[in-house]
Amino acid sequence: MVSKQRGDQPRFIVSVLEAKNLSCLVPKGINEIQKPRKFVALGLQYLLLAGTVAAFIGGASILGGKGGVIGAAIGTLTVNFLNTGLVFNVTPAFMVQLYLGILLIVVIMFQTGSRIFEDRQRRGQLLEDVDRRRSILADKIARLRKSSG
């Protein structure tokens, strides 16, 4: 309620009953506003996890690179088969997310391991090429020394 006295600025008068009703309505309003956001956030969080796992299974690299359409389809089918199997097994939703997280960690470990293996193979091939070139140059130098001396 707004009360106005003569010559004064308007001031707000809130009775005790109005304050009690207002204090009861505010938390309910905040909870009603937050509930849909929580459910939407959880749904998007699950979709983000499932999409990330599907992309990494499909061949998208952690360190950049490309993935193909066929790989994305294979990753999506893998995640959906896992999800369907766990739902038919009456697994709680948090356990489904846990299994997807474990699968994501395993895929990341395999990608990292394959990257390390490829780097070692490349380094070994480079060292073999250097050794072969060195032996070729040593043979050429030996032939030049024989022909000049």
Backbone as a printed PyTorch tensor [residue, N CA C, xyz], in Angstrom:
tensor([[[  0.8380,  -1.1770,   0.0000],
         [  0.0000,   0.0000,   0.0000],
         [  0.8800,   1.2350,   0.0000]],

        [[  0.4370,   2.2160,  -0.6780],
         [  1.1740,   3.4680,  -0.7050],
         [  0.3660,   4.4770,   0.0830]],

        [[  1.0170,   5.1030,   1.0300],
         [  0.3590,   6.1200,   1.8420],
         [  0.9810,   7.4640,   1.5310]],

        [[  0.1340,   8.4520,   1.3720],
         [  0.6370,   9.7730,   1.0450],
         [  0.1610,  10.7650,   2.1030]],

        [[  1.0990,  11.4390,   2.6900],
         [  0.7400,  12.4950,   3.6390],
         [  0.8850,  13.8250,   2.9320]],

        [[  0.3060,  14.8260,   3.5390],
         [  0.3490,  16.1430,   2.9130],
         [  1.7720,  16.6610,   2.8230]],

        [[  2.1840,  17.0020,   1.6030],
         [  3.4780,  17.6220,   1.3990],
         [  4.6550,  16.6680,   1.4440]],

        [[  4.4450,  15.3820,   1.7330],
         [  5.5350,  14.4120,   1.8060],
         [  5.6120,  13.6040,   0.5110]],

        [[  6.7720,  12.9920,   0.3280],
         [  6.9340,  12.0590,  -0.7750],
         [  6.1120,  10.8110,  -0.4650]],

        [[  5.6620,  10.0560,  -1.4770],
         [  4.9190,   8.8250,  -1.1800],
         [  5.8310,   7.8250,  -0.4950]],

        [[  5.3320,   7.1090,   0.4580],
         [  6.1080,   6.0870,   1.1340],
         [  5.3210,   4.7940,   1.1690]],

        [[  6.0690,   3.7080,   1.2490],
         [  5.4590,   2.3960,   1.1960],
         [  5.2050,   1.8850,   2.6030]],

        [[  3.9870,   1.4590,   2.8290],
         [  3.6270,   0.8680,   4.1260],
         [  3.2440,  -0.5810,   3.8570]],

        [[  3.9460,  -1.4890,   4.5070],
         [  3.6710,  -2.9150,   4.3360],
         [  3.2570,  -3.4470,   5.6960]],

        [[  2.0840,  -4.0290,   5.7400],
         [  1.6270,  -4.5900,   7.0050],
         [  2.3340,  -5.9190,   7.2610]],

        [[  2.2390,  -6.3870,   8.4670],
         [  2.8800,  -7.6340,   8.8520],
         [  2.2840,  -8.7960,   8.0640]],

        [[  0.9840,  -8.7910,   7.8770],
         [  0.3330,  -9.8540,   7.1290],
         [  0.7970,  -9.8590,   5.6730]],

        [[  0.8910,  -8.6800,   5.0520],
         [  1.3720,  -8.6100,   3.6740],
         [  2.8270,  -9.0780,   3.5700]],

        [[  3.6580,  -8.7380,   4.5350],
         [  5.0550,  -9.1610,   4.5250],
         [  5.1470, -10.6790,   4.6400]],

        [[  4.2720, -11.2660,   5.5030],
         [  4.2890, -12.7170,   5.6580],
         [  3.8760, -13.3920,   4.3570]],

        [[  2.8300, -12.8970,   3.7200],
         [  2.3870, -13.4750,   2.4550],
         [  3.4530, -13.2960,   1.3700]],

        [[  4.0730, -12.1560,   1.3320],
         [  5.1100, -11.8940,   0.3320],
         [  6.3100, -12.8110,   0.5500]],

        [[  6.7050, -13.0170,   1.8040],
         [  7.8540, -13.8830,   2.0740],
         [  7.5480, -15.3330,   1.7450]],

        [[  6.2890, -15.7420,   1.8300],
         [  5.9350, -17.1090,   1.4590],
         [  5.9100, -17.2800,  -0.0600]],

        [[  5.5350, -16.2360,  -0.7600],
         [  5.4310, -16.3420,  -2.2100],
         [  6.7890, -16.2960,  -2.8990]],

        [[  7.7220, -15.5620,  -2.3620],
         [  9.0110, -15.3890,  -3.0430],
         [  9.7650, -16.7060,  -3.1760]],

        [[  9.9440, -17.4980,  -2.0970],
         [ 10.6720, -18.7490,  -2.2890],
         [  9.9520, -19.7200,  -3.2270]],

        [[  8.6020, -19.7580,  -3.1580],
         [  7.8730, -20.6350,  -4.0640],
         [  8.0910, -20.2030,  -5.5060]],

        [[  8.0630, -18.9270,  -5.7370],
         [  8.2760, -18.4240,  -7.0860],
         [  9.6700, -18.7510,  -7.5920]],

        [[ 10.6570, -18.6200,  -6.7260],
         [ 12.0340, -18.9220,  -7.1220],
         [ 12.1790, -20.4140,  -7.4230]],

        [[ 11.5750, -21.2610,  -6.5790],
         [ 11.6540, -22.6970,  -6.8220],
         [ 10.9590, -23.0890,  -8.1140]],

        [[  9.8090, -22.4830,  -8.3740],
         [  9.0910, -22.8020,  -9.6110],
         [  9.8830, -22.3530, -10.8260]],

        [[ 10.6170, -21.2680, -10.7050],
         [ 11.4260, -20.7990, -11.8290],
         [ 12.6320, -21.7180, -12.0200]],

        [[ 13.2210, -22.2140, -10.9300],
         [ 14.4420, -23.0070, -11.0390],
         [ 14.1780, -24.4440, -11.4510]],

        [[ 13.0300, -25.0200, -11.1400],
         [ 12.7840, -26.4260, -11.4580],
         [ 12.8830, -26.7260, -12.9460]],

        [[ 12.1990, -25.9850, -13.7990],
         [ 12.3450, -26.3170, -15.2250],
         [ 13.7790, -26.1620, -15.7190]],

        [[ 14.5050, -25.1920, -15.2110],
         [ 15.8850, -25.0100, -15.6390],
         [ 16.7390, -26.2040, -15.2490]],

        [[ 16.5030, -26.7660, -14.0570],
         [ 17.2840, -27.9280, -13.6350],
         [ 17.0260, -29.1000, -14.5610]],

        [[ 15.7510, -29.3440, -14.8790],
         [ 15.4360, -30.4790, -15.7420],
         [ 15.9830, -30.2730, -17.1480]],

        [[ 15.8890, -29.0720, -17.6590],
         [ 16.4310, -28.7890, -18.9840],
         [ 17.9420, -28.9400, -18.9570]],

        [[ 18.5930, -28.4570, -17.9030],
         [ 20.0510, -28.5560, -17.8080],
         [ 20.4930, -30.0140, -17.7440]],

        [[ 19.7630, -30.8470, -17.0040],
         [ 20.1340, -32.2560, -16.9150],
         [ 19.9520, -32.9470, -18.2580]],

        [[ 18.8930, -32.6210, -18.9730],
         [ 18.6750, -33.2110, -20.2880],
         [ 19.7510, -32.7990, -21.2610]],

        [[ 20.1060, -31.5390, -21.2640],
         [ 21.1570, -31.0600, -22.1600],
         [ 22.5130, -31.6210, -21.7630]],

        [[ 22.7200, -31.7890, -20.4560],
         [ 23.9790, -32.3530, -19.9810],
         [ 24.1180, -33.7890, -20.4820]],

        [[ 23.0370, -34.5680, -20.4240],
         [ 23.0980, -35.9480, -20.9140],
         [ 23.3320, -35.9670, -22.4190]],

        [[ 22.6300, -35.0930, -23.1470],
         [ 22.8150, -35.0600, -24.6010],
         [ 24.2350, -34.6560, -24.9700]],

        [[ 24.7980, -33.7200, -24.2150],
         [ 26.1690, -33.2900, -24.4850],
         [ 27.1450, -34.4380, -24.2470]],

        [[ 26.9640, -35.1730, -23.1590],
         [ 27.8340, -36.3150, -22.8720],
         [ 27.6830, -37.3940, -23.9370]],

        [[ 26.4500, -37.7240, -24.2850],
         [ 26.2160, -38.7640, -25.2880],
         [ 26.7540, -38.3370, -26.6480]],

        [[ 26.5710, -37.0750, -26.9980],
         [ 27.0870, -36.5900, -28.2790],
         [ 28.6030, -36.5830, -28.3230]],

        [[ 29.2210, -36.2180, -27.2190],
         [ 30.6880, -36.2080, -27.1600],
         [ 31.2440, -37.6240, -27.2820]],

        [[ 30.6410, -38.5560, -26.5660],
         [ 31.0950, -39.9470, -26.6420],
         [ 30.9070, -40.4780, -28.0580]],

        [[ 29.7550, -40.1810, -28.6720],
         [ 29.4930, -40.6580, -30.0340],
         [ 30.5020, -40.0670, -31.0160]],

        [[ 30.8410, -38.7930, -30.8450],
         [ 31.8000, -38.1650, -31.7560],
         [ 33.1830, -38.7880, -31.6130]],

        [[ 33.6110, -39.0360, -30.3840],
         [ 34.9360, -39.6200, -30.1930],
         [ 34.9810, -41.0760, -30.6410]],

        [[ 33.8990, -41.8240, -30.4210],
         [ 33.8600, -43.2000, -30.9180],
         [ 33.8790, -43.1920, -32.4430]],

        [[ 33.2090, -42.2090, -33.0340],
         [ 33.1210, -42.1150, -34.4800],
         [ 34.3970, -41.7140, -35.1710]],

        [[ 35.3980, -41.2940, -34.4340],
         [ 36.6870, -41.0130, -35.0530],
         [ 37.1420, -39.5770, -34.9660]],

        [[ 36.3480, -38.6930, -34.3830],
         [ 36.8190, -37.3250, -34.1970],
         [ 37.9550, -37.3390, -33.1900]],

        [[ 39.0370, -36.6550, -33.5170],
         [ 40.2170, -36.6950, -32.6640],
         [ 40.1330, -35.6270, -31.5800]],

        [[ 40.7560, -35.9050, -30.4630],
         [ 40.8020, -34.9510, -29.3590],
         [ 41.6790, -33.7650, -29.7330]],

        [[ 42.7440, -34.0360, -30.4430],
         [ 43.7190, -33.0010, -30.7780],
         [ 43.4230, -32.3140, -32.1050]],

        [[ 42.2290, -32.4990, -32.6150],
         [ 41.8710, -31.9000, -33.8930],
         [ 41.8590, -32.9540, -34.9750]],

        [[ 41.4470, -32.5740, -36.1200],
         [ 41.3670, -33.5330, -37.2140],
         [ 39.9430, -33.6660, -37.6840]],

        [[ 39.6920, -34.6910, -38.4720],
         [ 38.3720, -34.8660, -39.0540],
         [ 37.7790, -36.1930, -38.6440]],

        [[ 36.4740, -36.2110, -38.6650],
         [ 35.7300, -37.4420, -38.5260],
         [ 34.7950, -37.5310, -39.7190]],

        [[ 34.3760, -38.7130, -40.0580],
         [ 33.5090, -38.8790, -41.2100],
         [ 32.0640, -39.1070, -40.8050]],

        [[ 31.1940, -39.1110, -41.7870],
         [ 29.7740, -39.3430, -41.5450],
         [ 29.5470, -40.7830, -41.0860]],

        [[ 30.2500, -41.7020, -41.6980],
         [ 30.0890, -43.1110, -41.3220],
         [ 30.5550, -43.3320, -39.8920]],

        [[ 31.6650, -42.7060, -39.5230],
         [ 32.1450, -42.8240, -38.1470],
         [ 31.1750, -42.2260, -37.1450]],

        [[ 30.5840, -41.0780, -37.5010],
         [ 29.5950, -40.4650, -36.6130],
         [ 28.3750, -41.3590, -36.4490]],

        [[ 27.9480, -41.9970, -37.5350],
         [ 26.8090, -42.9150, -37.4480],
         [ 27.1460, -44.1200, -36.5770]],

        [[ 28.3510, -44.6600, -36.7300],
         [ 28.7690, -45.7940, -35.9020],
         [ 28.8320, -45.3910, -34.4290]],

        [[ 29.3810, -44.2100, -34.1540],
         [ 29.4390, -43.7350, -32.7710],
         [ 28.0590, -43.5330, -32.1760]],

        [[ 27.1470, -42.9550, -32.9570],
         [ 25.7880, -42.7320, -32.4690],
         [ 25.0790, -44.0520, -32.2070]],

        [[ 25.2260, -45.0050, -33.1210],
         [ 24.6010, -46.3100, -32.9070],
         [ 25.1770, -47.0130, -31.6820]],

        [[ 26.4730, -46.8930, -31.4750],
         [ 27.0990, -47.5160, -30.3020],
         [ 26.5380, -46.9410, -29.0060]],

        [[ 26.4500, -45.6140, -28.9480],
         [ 25.9290, -44.9710, -27.7360],
         [ 24.4560, -45.3280, -27.5370]],

        [[ 23.6800, -45.3530, -28.6260],
         [ 22.2590, -45.6920, -28.4900],
         [ 22.0610, -47.1490, -28.0890]],

        [[ 22.8650, -48.0740, -28.6260],
         [ 22.7640, -49.4770, -28.2040],
         [ 23.1160, -49.6210, -26.7240]],

        [[ 24.1510, -48.9360, -26.2930],
         [ 24.5330, -48.9750, -24.8780],
         [ 23.4070, -48.4290, -24.0100]],

        [[ 22.8520, -47.3000, -24.4100],
         [ 21.7740, -46.6760, -23.6430],
         [ 20.5410, -47.5730, -23.6050]],

        [[ 20.1640, -48.1390, -24.7420],
         [ 18.9880, -49.0060, -24.7970],
         [ 19.1810, -50.2490, -23.9460]],

        [[ 20.3460, -50.8480, -24.0290],
         [ 20.6160, -52.0310, -23.2120],
         [ 20.5630, -51.7370, -21.7280]],

        [[ 21.0930, -50.5990, -21.3410],
         [ 21.0750, -50.2460, -19.9170],
         [ 19.6720, -49.8880, -19.4500]],

        [[ 18.8730, -49.2750, -20.3190],
         [ 17.4920, -48.9460, -19.9440],
         [ 16.6710, -50.2330, -19.7980]],

        [[ 16.8610, -51.1830, -20.7160],
         [ 16.1370, -52.4550, -20.5860],
         [ 16.5810, -53.2250, -19.3590]],

        [[ 17.7860, -52.9920, -18.9020],
         [ 18.3010, -53.6430, -17.7040],
         [ 17.8600, -52.9040, -16.4440]],

        [[ 17.0590, -51.8670, -16.5980],
         [ 16.5420, -51.0230, -15.5140],
         [ 17.7020, -50.4420, -14.6960]],

        [[ 18.6280, -49.8370, -15.3980],
         [ 19.7630, -49.1850, -14.7700],
         [ 19.3830, -47.7370, -14.4710]],

        [[ 19.7100, -47.2290, -13.2830],
         [ 19.3980, -45.8210, -12.9880],
         [ 20.1190, -44.8660, -13.9440]],

        [[ 19.5420, -43.6870, -14.0890],
         [ 20.0610, -42.7230, -15.0720],
         [ 21.4910, -42.3030, -14.7440]],

        [[ 21.8110, -42.1570, -13.4710],
         [ 23.1690, -41.7300, -13.1220],
         [ 24.1870, -42.8090, -13.4700]],

        [[ 23.7700, -44.0800, -13.4190],
         [ 24.6900, -45.1510, -13.7980],
         [ 24.9170, -45.1720, -15.3070]],

        [[ 23.8790, -44.8360, -16.0720],
         [ 24.0340, -44.7530, -17.5310],
         [ 25.0590, -43.6750, -17.8620]],

        [[ 24.9450, -42.5280, -17.1790],
         [ 25.9190, -41.4580, -17.4040],
         [ 27.3160, -41.8830, -16.9590]],

        [[ 27.3960, -42.6290, -15.8680],
         [ 28.6960, -43.1180, -15.4020],
         [ 29.3250, -44.0410, -16.4400]],

        [[ 28.5330, -44.9530, -17.0060],
         [ 29.0570, -45.8600, -18.0300],
         [ 29.4820, -45.0880, -19.2730]],

        [[ 28.7140, -44.0770, -19.6540],
         [ 29.1080, -43.2550, -20.7960],
         [ 30.4100, -42.5120, -20.5060]],

        [[ 30.5650, -42.0290, -19.2800],
         [ 31.8040, -41.3570, -18.8950],
         [ 32.9930, -42.2960, -18.9300]],

        [[ 32.7930, -43.5290, -18.4480],
         [ 33.8710, -44.5200, -18.4960],
         [ 34.2340, -44.8420, -19.9420]],

        [[ 33.2070, -44.9890, -20.7890],
         [ 33.4620, -45.2480, -22.2110],
         [ 34.2200, -44.0890, -22.8490]],

        [[ 33.8660, -42.8660, -22.4720],
         [ 34.5750, -41.6920, -22.9930],
         [ 36.0460, -41.7090, -22.5820]],

        [[ 36.3230, -42.0430, -21.3340],
         [ 37.7030, -42.1030, -20.8530],
         [ 38.4810, -43.1960, -21.5960]],

        [[ 37.8470, -44.3470, -21.8190],
         [ 38.5170, -45.4400, -22.5420],
         [ 38.8320, -45.0180, -23.9720]],

        [[ 37.8780, -44.3660, -24.6380],
         [ 38.1110, -43.9170, -26.0190],
         [ 39.2400, -42.8920, -26.0610]],

        [[ 39.2600, -41.9680, -25.1020],
         [ 40.3260, -40.9620, -25.0600],
         [ 41.6760, -41.6390, -24.8150]],

        [[ 41.7040, -42.6470, -23.9390],
         [ 42.9640, -43.3600, -23.6940],
         [ 43.4560, -44.0700, -24.9580]],

        [[ 42.5410, -44.6940, -25.7020],
         [ 42.9430, -45.3620, -26.9470],
         [ 43.4300, -44.3480, -27.9790]],

        [[ 42.7570, -43.2120, -28.0800],
         [ 43.2070, -42.1960, -29.0380],
         [ 44.5800, -41.6630, -28.6720]],

        [[ 44.7890, -41.4030, -27.4000],
         [ 46.0880, -40.9070, -26.9580],
         [ 47.1700, -41.9660, -27.1690]],

        [[ 46.8590, -43.2220, -26.8510],
         [ 47.8160, -44.3080, -27.0530],
         [ 48.1640, -44.4970, -28.5190]],

        [[ 47.1690, -44.4020, -29.3940],
         [ 47.4590, -44.5560, -30.8210],
         [ 48.2790, -43.3880, -31.3410]],

        [[ 48.0460, -42.2040, -30.8000],
         [ 48.8470, -41.0340, -31.2060],
         [ 50.2990, -41.2150, -30.7750]],

        [[ 50.5070, -41.6930, -29.5560],
         [ 51.8720, -41.9300, -29.0710],
         [ 52.5470, -43.0250, -29.9120]],

        [[ 51.8010, -44.1040, -30.2330],
         [ 52.3550, -45.1870, -31.0440],
         [ 52.7400, -44.6820, -32.4300]],

        [[ 51.8810, -43.8600, -33.0430],
         [ 52.1950, -43.3080, -34.3650],
         [ 53.4230, -42.4100, -34.3170]],

        [[ 53.5410, -41.6100, -33.2710],
         [ 54.7200, -40.7440, -33.1380],
         [ 56.0000, -41.5720, -33.0100]],

        [[ 55.9430, -42.6480, -32.2350],
         [ 57.1220, -43.5080, -32.0870],
         [ 57.4690, -44.1910, -33.4010]],

        [[ 56.4570, -44.6380, -34.1340],
         [ 56.7020, -45.2610, -35.4310],
         [ 57.3300, -44.2580, -36.3970]],

        [[ 56.7910, -43.0320, -36.3970],
         [ 57.3220, -41.9930, -37.2880],
         [ 58.7640, -41.6540, -36.9310]],

        [[ 59.0490, -41.5480, -35.6240],
         [ 60.4030, -41.2500, -35.1820],
         [ 61.3620, -42.3850, -35.5430]],

        [[ 60.9310, -43.6300, -35.3810],
         [ 61.7550, -44.7690, -35.7530],
         [ 62.0410, -44.7960, -37.2480]],

        [[ 61.0230, -44.5080, -38.0590],
         [ 61.2150, -44.4580, -39.5040],
         [ 62.1730, -43.3460, -39.8920]],

        [[ 62.0510, -42.2040, -39.2340],
         [ 62.9580, -41.0860, -39.5090],
         [ 64.3990, -41.4520, -39.1670]],

        [[ 64.6120, -42.1210, -38.0360],
         [ 65.9650, -42.5370, -37.6560],
         [ 66.5330, -43.5670, -38.6300]],

        [[ 65.6930, -44.4750, -39.1060],
         [ 66.1570, -45.4490, -40.1030],
         [ 66.5490, -44.7430, -41.4030]],

        [[ 65.7430, -43.7580, -41.8260],
         [ 66.0700, -43.0060, -43.0460],
         [ 67.3920, -42.2560, -42.8930]],

        [[ 67.6130, -41.6610, -41.7310],
         [ 68.8550, -40.9350, -41.4900],
         [ 70.0410, -41.9000, -41.5170]],

        [[ 69.9030, -43.0570, -40.8850],
         [ 70.9870, -44.0450, -40.8960],
         [ 71.2790, -44.5390, -42.3150]],

        [[ 70.2280, -44.7810, -43.1040],
         [ 70.4190, -45.2360, -44.4820],
         [ 71.1290, -44.1660, -45.3120]],

        [[ 70.7200, -42.9110, -45.1600],
         [ 71.3800, -41.8200, -45.8980],
         [ 72.8390, -41.6620, -45.4660]],

        [[ 73.0660, -41.8370, -44.1680],
         [ 74.4370, -41.7300, -43.6570],
         [ 75.3200, -42.8150, -44.2540]],

        [[ 74.8010, -44.0360, -44.3500],
         [ 75.6000, -45.1170, -44.9330],
         [ 75.8290, -44.8930, -46.4260]],

        [[ 74.8150, -44.3510, -47.1240],
         [ 74.9930, -44.0400, -48.5470],
         [ 76.0670, -42.9750, -48.7270]],

        [[ 76.0250, -41.9260, -47.9170],
         [ 77.0370, -40.8700, -47.9950],
         [ 78.4190, -41.4010, -47.6120]],

        [[ 78.4940, -42.2900, -46.6310],
         [ 79.7910, -42.8760, -46.2450],
         [ 80.3750, -43.7050, -47.3940]],

        [[ 79.4960, -44.4470, -48.0950],
         [ 79.9700, -45.2150, -49.2610],
         [ 80.4780, -44.2830, -50.3680]],

        [[ 79.7770, -43.1970, -50.6170],
         [ 80.2000, -42.2400, -51.6470],
         [ 81.5370, -41.5940, -51.2810]],

        [[ 81.6900, -41.2430, -50.0250],
         [ 82.9450, -40.6370, -49.5720],
         [ 84.0860, -41.6350, -49.7150]],

        [[ 83.8370, -42.9030, -49.3670],
         [ 84.8830, -43.9370, -49.5000],
         [ 85.2760, -44.1240, -50.9600]],

        [[ 84.3060, -44.1250, -51.8860],
         [ 84.6130, -44.2620, -53.3100],
         [ 85.4030, -43.0690, -53.8290]],

        [[ 85.0320, -41.8680, -53.3740],
         [ 85.7710, -40.6720, -53.8070],
         [ 87.2120, -40.7040, -53.3030]],

        [[ 87.4250, -41.1790, -52.1100],
         [ 88.7850, -41.2490, -51.5620],
         [ 89.6350, -42.2720, -52.3270]],

        [[ 88.9980, -43.4000, -52.7140],
         [ 89.7320, -44.4250, -53.4700],
         [ 90.1080, -43.9040, -54.8590]],

        [[ 89.1610, -43.2100, -55.4860],
         [ 89.4410, -42.7140, -56.8560],
         [ 90.4630, -41.5770, -56.8430]],

        [[ 90.5040, -40.7700, -55.8190],
         [ 91.4720, -39.6770, -55.7700],
         [ 92.8300, -40.1250, -55.2350]],

        [[ 92.8680, -41.1610, -54.4930],
         [ 94.1230, -41.5520, -53.8710],
         [ 94.7220, -42.7700, -54.3680]]])
